[in-house]
């Protein structure tokens, strides 16, 4: 029976990697960390922040609320405290719709070629 390699998925990401994924500056992520008590990344022995997948989801939610929907920091804090499970579901639906949109756009481009 042949051995099948599983793709290795990272558990933690550095602040630079997170900033690059989200296309924001690391200073914005550090600022959000001071403003939102829910965002508490681990720190390694050197003191570098290490963000988990849950932290990434929270950062994406914050980005969506603040940058895309125009919430103030206070408004985003209130929204996170109101119904976090409902907000998580909405973000999951949003991510799914964005993937579908991307797929349909690429399909349209392939059909036009």
TAQUI-V137454 format. One line per field, one symbol per residue. phi: phi as a letter, one per 40 degrees, with the letter a starting at -180 (. if undefined). burial: # if it has 9 or more other C-alpha atoms within 8 Angstrom, else .. A space follows every 10 residues. Layout:
phi: ???
burial: ???
//
This chain:
phi: .ccbccccbc cbbccccccc ccfbcdcccc cccccbcccb ccbcccgccb cccccccccc cccccccccg cccccccccc cdaccccccc cccdcccccc cccccccccc ccc
burial: .......... ..###..### .....#..#. .##.....#. #.#.....## ##..##.### #######... #....##.## ...#..##.. #......... .......... ...
//
